[in-house]
Amino acid sequence: MPFASEKTRLLGRLSLILVVGFLTTSIASYLVSRNSIRSNIAEQALPLTADNVYSEIQRDILQPVVVSSLMAQDTFLRDWLLHGERDTAQIERYLQEIRLKYGAVSSFLVSERTRRYYYGGGILKVVQQDNPVDKWYFRVRALNAPYETNVDYDLANRNTMTVFINYRVVDYNGRFLGATGIGLTLDAVSRLIDKYQQQFRRRIYFVDPQGTIVLAGKSMRDTRGSILNQPGIDEIAGQILNRTKVPSSLEYQRDGSMVLVNSRFIPELGWYLVVEQDEREAMRPINQVFLLNLTVSIAISLLVVTITLFAVNRYQRRLERLATIDALTGFLNRQAFESVFGKMIAQAARARQPFSAILFDIDLFKRINDTYGHLKGDEVIRTIAKLAAANVRAGDVIARWGGEEFFVMLPNCTQQQAVRVAEQLRHAISTYDFTLDQSSQPITVSAGAAQYGSEETTDAFFARVDQALYQAKAQGRNVTVAV
């Protein structure tokens, strides 16, 4: 009997040690996992989502900014205004073509001389300073910046709420000639945001500098007004509205749960991009694992944690690679390019060496896709990527700039040398046999080259290189233009 009692006590102690040890391990594991997931969301997942969304925005939402800029600098449009607006059919065709080509809901031009509002269907009206509907024009007229982003009713499209890019048009001496631009319907932009939210499983919306939520998806239909007045986020609203392009990682409490926030200012839109994730959804799997750990052995728990960590690390490594490398060509993607470009510019400045760049584009690439299919088009892009890598210098860096555009960074290279590199690359591509079919035309590229100016901004440099490529296209393609 004493032996049985001692055995019971021993088993009780062992059971207690195992239970306490297992509970301690499980709770500690839960707390560590929770903090790790929270840290991973705040430091990696949310910033990565914000970067991906920003890349998507550049393609889907910021395109009107680029198109409006091209319209404002178009010599045809400026000359037409300067020559007295004689043939309105010309500007109607121009605006109609812009709208159709870029899939915009609206394209417009307002003349400062006549105050006429032109669109693809003709003259819509004459803007007047005392008309509240026209106050946007006189606001743009007084702008110091080249353009503004504005949400307003589109009179040419049944008063549909539209996101307008209002761009100032000036003559060759900087005198104000009028305003031009295009617009996207608010519904179209909301659908894009819904697509981002579904794709990235985050709350995504845009806030203006005053804190008003100006754009959000349909899933956030009830979340309107200003973040300055909404419980929880109002405590960090001032940190969000910081006028800096550097992303901010923040958090606040909502309905008893921690919400992690990543925000950044997008100067092209003049708005803040806000990406949120409720911690509860991210923590649900770890809570389930915690409950499971209370009923299974330590070995199974360790195995589950090991497999989970292995899967998370593998997925994380894959995401990191996808975030920097273009899968089709193996070159840097647009996001990674921005970091590398800045470092190369700084290095060139420290070494007092010239820095040049080439932007080249596959001519008539859409025709290749339409004629031979997208798989053949991808094969052409891969082949051109290999030819480009073989025809630049060892220290040069190539990034995939867009669908069929490539950006070559040339350290310690003058503009004259950059032109030679571009010509060598262009000749290698134009003489290569892509084996499409016997009747196919040679595949060619157009290139623009420029040398970075010591006092030049990166935006101005990109604009010059892009303008050089635009001129190469205008000169008949398969040429190199330097500016």
C-alpha positions in Angstrom: 0.0 0.0 0.0 2.8 2.5 0.8 4.4 1.5 -2.5 1.2 2.1 -4.4 0.8 5.5 -2.6 4.4 6.5 -3.5 3.8 5.3 -7.1 0.7 7.5 -7.2 2.6 10.5 -5.8 5.4 9.9 -8.3 3.0 9.6 -11.2 1.2 12.7 -10.0 4.4 14.6 -9.8 5.5 13.4 -13.2 2.0 14.2 -14.6 2.1 17.6 -13.0 5.6 18.2 -14.4 4.6 17.1 -17.8 1.3 19.1 -17.7 3.1 22.2 -16.4 6.0 21.7 -18.8 3.7 21.2 -21.7 1.4 24.1 -20.8 4.5 26.3 -20.3 5.9 25.2 -23.6 2.6 25.7 -25.4 1.9 29.1 -23.9 5.5 30.2 -24.5 5.3 28.9 -28.0 2.0 30.7 -28.5 3.3 34.0 -27.3 6.5 33.7 -29.3 4.5 32.8 -32.4 2.1 35.6 -31.9 4.8 38.2 -31.5 6.7 36.7 -34.5 3.6 36.9 -36.7 2.8 40.4 -35.5 6.4 41.4 -36.2 6.3 39.7 -39.6 3.1 41.4 -40.6 4.3 44.8 -39.5 7.8 44.6 -40.8 7.4 42.4 -43.9 4.0 41.3 -45.0 2.2 44.7 -44.9 5.1 46.7 -46.4 5.4 44.0 -49.1 1.7 44.3 -49.8 1.9 48.1 -49.9 4.8 47.9 -52.4 2.9 45.4 -54.5 -0.3 47.6 -54.4 1.9 50.7 -55.3 3.3 48.8 -58.3 -0.3 47.9 -59.3 -1.4 51.5 -58.9 1.5 52.7 -61.1 0.1 50.5 -63.8 -3.7 50.9 -63.3 -4.3 54.3 -61.6 -1.2 56.4 -62.2 -1.4 55.9 -65.9 -3.7 59.0 -66.3 -0.9 61.1 -64.8 1.6 59.9 -67.4 -0.9 60.3 -70.2 -2.0 63.8 -69.1 1.6 64.8 -68.9 2.2 63.6 -72.4 -0.9 65.6 -73.5 0.3 68.8 -71.8 3.7 68.5 -73.5 2.3 67.5 -76.9 3.5 70.0 -79.5 0.4 69.5 -81.6 -1.9 70.5 -78.7 0.2 73.5 -77.8 0.6 74.7 -81.4 -3.1 74.3 -82.0 -3.8 76.6 -79.0 -1.2 79.1 -80.1 -2.4 79.2 -83.7 -5.9 80.3 -82.6 -7.9 77.1 -82.2 -8.9 77.3 -85.9 -10.0 73.8 -86.7 -12.0 72.3 -83.8 -12.4 69.0 -85.6 -8.6 68.4 -85.1 -8.8 68.7 -81.4 -12.0 66.6 -81.2 -10.3 63.8 -83.1 -7.2 64.1 -80.9 -9.1 63.9 -77.6 -11.3 61.1 -78.9 -8.2 59.1 -79.9 -6.6 59.7 -76.5 -9.7 58.5 -74.7 -9.9 55.4 -76.8 -6.2 54.5 -76.9 -5.8 54.7 -73.1 -9.3 53.4 -72.1 -10.2 56.6 -70.2 -13.7 57.6 -69.6 -13.0 61.2 -70.4 -10.4 63.4 -72.1 -10.6 67.2 -72.2 -8.9 70.5 -73.0 -9.8 74.0 -71.7 -8.3 77.0 -73.5 -7.2 80.0 -71.5 -7.7 82.3 -74.4 -11.3 81.4 -75.2 -12.3 79.5 -72.0 -13.8 76.8 -74.2 -14.1 73.3 -72.7 -13.2 70.8 -75.5 -13.9 67.1 -75.4 -14.1 64.2 -77.9 -17.6 65.3 -78.9 -16.8 69.0 -79.5 -17.2 72.1 -77.3 -19.0 71.2 -74.1 -19.2 74.7 -72.6 -17.3 77.9 -71.8 -15.9 77.9 -68.3 -16.7 80.9 -66.1 -15.0 82.2 -63.0 -18.3 82.8 -61.2 -19.6 79.3 -61.8 -18.9 76.9 -58.9 -18.8 74.0 -61.3 -15.8 75.6 -63.1 -13.8 76.5 -60.0 -11.4 73.6 -60.6 -10.1 75.3 -63.8 -9.2 78.5 -62.0 -7.6 76.5 -59.2 -5.4 74.7 -61.8 -4.7 78.0 -63.4 -3.2 79.3 -60.2 -1.3 76.1 -59.3 2.5 76.1 -58.8 2.6 72.4 -59.4 2.2 71.0 -62.9 -1.1 69.1 -62.1 -3.6 68.1 -59.5 -5.7 65.0 -58.9 -9.4 65.8 -58.4 -12.6 63.8 -57.8 -15.4 65.6 -59.4 -18.5 65.2 -61.6 -17.9 64.7 -65.3 -20.3 66.9 -67.3 -19.4 65.2 -70.5 -20.3 61.7 -69.1 -23.7 62.1 -67.5 -22.3 63.7 -64.3 -20.5 60.5 -63.4 -18.1 60.8 -60.4 -14.7 60.8 -61.9 -11.0 60.9 -60.8 -9.5 63.7 -63.0 -5.9 64.5 -63.7 -5.9 68.2 -64.4 -2.6 69.1 -66.1 -1.4 72.7 -66.8 -0.6 73.4 -70.4 2.1 76.1 -71.0 3.7 77.5 -74.1 7.4 77.3 -75.0 8.0 80.3 -72.8 6.1 79.0 -69.8 3.0 81.1 -70.3 -0.2 79.4 -69.2 -2.3 78.2 -72.2 -5.0 76.1 -70.5 -5.6 72.7 -68.8 -5.8 69.2 -70.2 -6.0 65.7 -69.0 -8.1 62.5 -68.7 -10.3 60.8 -66.1 -11.2 57.5 -64.7 -14.7 56.8 -63.2 -14.8 56.5 -59.5 -16.6 53.1 -59.9 -13.7 51.9 -62.0 -11.1 52.9 -59.4 -13.3 51.3 -56.6 -13.3 48.1 -58.6 -9.5 48.2 -58.8 -9.2 48.7 -55.1 -11.6 45.8 -54.5 -9.4 43.7 -56.7 -6.4 44.6 -54.6 -8.2 43.9 -51.4 -9.3 40.5 -52.6 -5.8 39.7 -54.0 -3.8 40.8 -50.9 -6.5 40.2 -48.2 -6.0 43.6 -46.7 -8.1 46.8 -46.2 -6.9 49.3 -48.8 -8.0 52.9 -49.2 -6.8 56.4 -50.1 -6.8 59.5 -47.9 -6.3 63.1 -48.9 -3.9 65.5 -47.0 -6.9 66.6 -44.9 -7.6 63.1 -43.7 -10.7 62.5 -45.8 -11.1 59.0 -47.2 -11.4 59.8 -50.9 -11.3 56.4 -52.5 -12.1 53.0 -51.1 -13.5 49.7 -52.4 -17.1 48.7 -52.2 -16.3 46.4 -49.3 -15.6 49.6 -47.3 -18.8 51.4 -48.3 -19.6 52.1 -44.7 -16.1 53.5 -43.9 -16.3 57.1 -45.1 -15.5 60.6 -43.7 -12.2 61.5 -42.1 -9.8 59.3 -40.3 -9.4 62.2 -37.8 -12.9 61.3 -36.5 -12.9 57.5 -36.6 -12.3 55.7 -33.3 -8.9 54.1 -33.0 -7.3 55.3 -36.1 -7.8 58.9 -35.1 -5.0 58.4 -32.6 -2.5 57.8 -35.3 -4.0 60.0 -38.0 -1.4 62.6 -37.5 1.4 60.1 -38.1 -0.3 58.9 -41.3 -0.7 62.4 -42.7 3.1 63.1 -42.5 3.7 64.3 -46.1 6.6 61.8 -46.6 7.0 59.1 -49.2 8.8 56.9 -46.6 6.3 54.2 -45.6 5.1 54.3 -42.0 4.4 51.2 -39.9 1.7 51.9 -37.3 -1.0 50.2 -35.2 -4.2 51.0 -33.3 -7.0 49.2 -31.4 -10.3 48.6 -33.0 -13.1 46.5 -31.4 -10.7 45.0 -29.0 -8.2 43.9 -31.7 -4.9 45.2 -32.8 -4.9 46.6 -36.4 -1.5 46.9 -38.1 -1.2 49.8 -40.6 1.2 50.6 -43.4 0.9 54.1 -45.0 2.8 56.1 -47.6 2.3 59.4 -49.4 1.9 59.1 -53.2 3.0 62.4 -54.7 1.7 61.6 -58.1 -1.9 61.5 -56.7 -1.4 63.8 -53.8 -3.0 61.2 -51.6 -2.0 58.7 -48.9 -2.2 54.9 -49.6 -3.3 53.1 -46.4 -3.1 49.3 -46.1 -4.5 47.7 -42.9 -4.7 44.2 -41.5 -6.7 43.1 -38.5 -4.5 41.0 -36.2 -7.4 38.7 -35.4 -7.5 37.1 -38.8 -3.8 36.6 -38.9 -3.8 35.1 -35.4 -6.7 32.7 -36.0 -4.5 29.8 -37.2 -2.0 30.2 -34.3 -4.9 30.1 -31.8 -6.1 26.9 -33.3 -2.6 25.5 -33.1 -2.4 26.5 -29.5 -5.6 24.6 -28.7 -4.3 21.6 -30.6 -1.1 21.7 -28.6 -3.1 21.2 -25.4 -4.3 17.8 -26.6 -1.3 16.4 -28.5 2.1 15.3 -27.6 5.2 17.5 -27.5 6.7 15.6 -30.5 3.7 16.3 -32.7 3.7 20.0 -31.6 7.3 20.3 -32.5 6.7 18.6 -35.8 3.9 21.0 -36.6 5.9 24.0 -35.6 8.9 22.8 -37.6 6.8 22.2 -40.7 5.0 25.6 -40.3 8.3 27.4 -39.9 9.7 25.6 -42.9 6.7 26.5 -45.0 6.6 30.1 -43.9 10.4 30.6 -44.5 10.1 29.0 -47.9 7.1 31.2 -48.8 8.9 34.2 -47.4 12.0 33.6 -49.5 9.8 33.1 -52.6 8.0 36.4 -51.9 11.3 38.2 -51.5 12.5 36.9 -54.8 9.2 37.7 -56.5 9.4 41.2 -55.1 12.8 41.9 -56.7 13.3 39.7 -59.8 11.2 39.6 -62.9 10.3 36.0 -63.4 10.2 36.1 -67.2 13.7 37.7 -67.9 15.6 37.2 -64.6 16.3 41.0 -64.6 15.5 43.4 -61.8 11.8 44.3 -61.6 10.5 47.9 -61.3 10.5 47.8 -57.5 14.1 46.6 -57.1 15.2 48.9 -59.9 14.4 52.0 -57.8 16.6 50.9 -55.0 19.5 49.9 -57.3 19.2 53.1 -59.4 19.5 55.3 -56.3 22.6 53.5 -55.1 24.2 53.7 -58.5 23.5 57.4 -58.8 25.0 58.1 -55.4 28.1 55.9 -56.2 28.6 57.8 -59.5 28.4 61.1 -57.6 30.9 60.1 -55.0 33.3 58.8 -57.7 32.6 61.9 -59.9 32.0 59.6 -62.8 29.4 60.0 -65.6 26.2 57.9 -65.4 24.0 57.2 -68.4 21.0 55.1 -69.1 19.2 53.5 -72.0 15.4 52.9 -72.3 14.5 50.5 -75.1 11.2 49.1 -76.2 10.3 46.2 -78.6 8.7 47.7 -81.7 5.2 46.7 -82.6 5.2 44.0 -79.8 1.4 43.9 -79.7 1.4 42.7 -83.3 3.7 39.8 -82.3 1.3 38.8 -79.5 -1.7 39.2 -81.8 -0.1 37.2 -84.6 1.8 34.5 -82.8 0.3 34.4 -79.4 1.4 35.4 -75.9 3.6 32.3 -75.4 5.6 33.3 -78.5 5.6 36.9 -77.3 7.1 35.7 -73.9 9.7 33.8 -75.8 10.7 36.9 -77.8 11.0 38.9 -74.6 13.2 36.2 -73.1 15.4 36.1 -76.2 15.8 39.8 -76.3 16.7 39.8 -72.6 19.5 37.3 -73.4 20.7 39.4 -76.3 20.6 42.5 -74.1 22.6 40.8 -71.4 25.2 39.7 -74.0 25.6 43.2 -75.5 26.0 45.4 -72.5 29.1 45.9 -70.4 30.0 43.7 -67.4 29.1 46.3 -64.8 25.9 47.5 -66.5 22.5 46.6 -64.9 19.3 45.9 -66.8 15.8 46.1 -65.3 12.5 45.2 -66.9 10.8 48.6 -67.0 7.4 47.5 -68.3 5.7 44.9 -70.4 8.2 45.2 -73.4 10.4 48.0 -72.0 13.8 47.6 -70.5 16.0 50.1 -68.6 19.8 49.8 -68.8 21.8 51.5 -66.1 25.3 52.4 -67.3 27.8 53.5 -64.6 30.9 55.4 -65.6 29.5 55.9 -69.1 29.1 59.1 -71.1 26.1 59.7 -73.4 28.3 59.0 -76.5 29.3 55.6 -75.1 25.7 54.9 -74.1 24.6 55.5 -77.7 27.2 53.0 -78.9 26.0 50.4 -76.4 22.4 51.1 -77.5 23.3 50.8 -81.2 25.2 47.5 -80.6 22.2 46.1 -78.7 19.8 47.4 -81.4 21.8 45.9 -84.2 22.1 42.5 -82.4 18.4 42.3 -82.0 17.4 43.5 -85.5 19.8 40.9 -87.1 18.8 38.0 -84.9 16.6 35.2 -86.4 13.7 34.8 -84.1 12.2 32.0 -86.3 8.7 33.2 -86.2 7.9 32.3 -89.8 9.3 33.0 -93.3 7.1 36.0 -94.0 7.7 37.7 -90.7 9.3 41.1 -90.5 12.5 41.4 -88.4 12.0 42.1 -84.8 13.5 45.5 -83.8 13.8 47.8 -80.8 13.8 51.6 -80.4 16.1 53.1 -77.8 16.5 56.4 -76.0 19.8 57.3 -74.3 20.7 60.1 -71.9 23.4 61.1 -69.5 22.4 62.0 -65.9 23.0 65.6 -65.0 24.6 66.4 -61.7 21.9 68.9 -60.7 19.1 66.9 -62.3 16.3 65.2 -60.4 15.6 61.5 -61.1 12.1 62.3 -62.3 13.5 64.8 -64.8 16.1 62.3 -65.9 13.5 59.5 -66.4 11.4 62.0 -68.4 14.3 62.8 -70.7 15.1 59.2 -71.3 11.4 58.5 -71.9 11.2 61.4 -74.3 14.3 60.1 -76.2 12.5 56.8 -76.7 9.3 58.6 -77.7 11.3 60.4 -80.4 12.9 57.2 -81.6 9.4 55.8 -82.1 8.3 58.9 -83.9 11.3 58.7 -86.2 10.1 55.3 -87.6 11.4 52.9 -84.9 14.5 50.7 -85.0 16.6 53.8 -84.1 18.5 55.2 -81.2 17.9 58.8 -80.1 20.0 60.6 -77.5 18.9 63.7 -75.5 
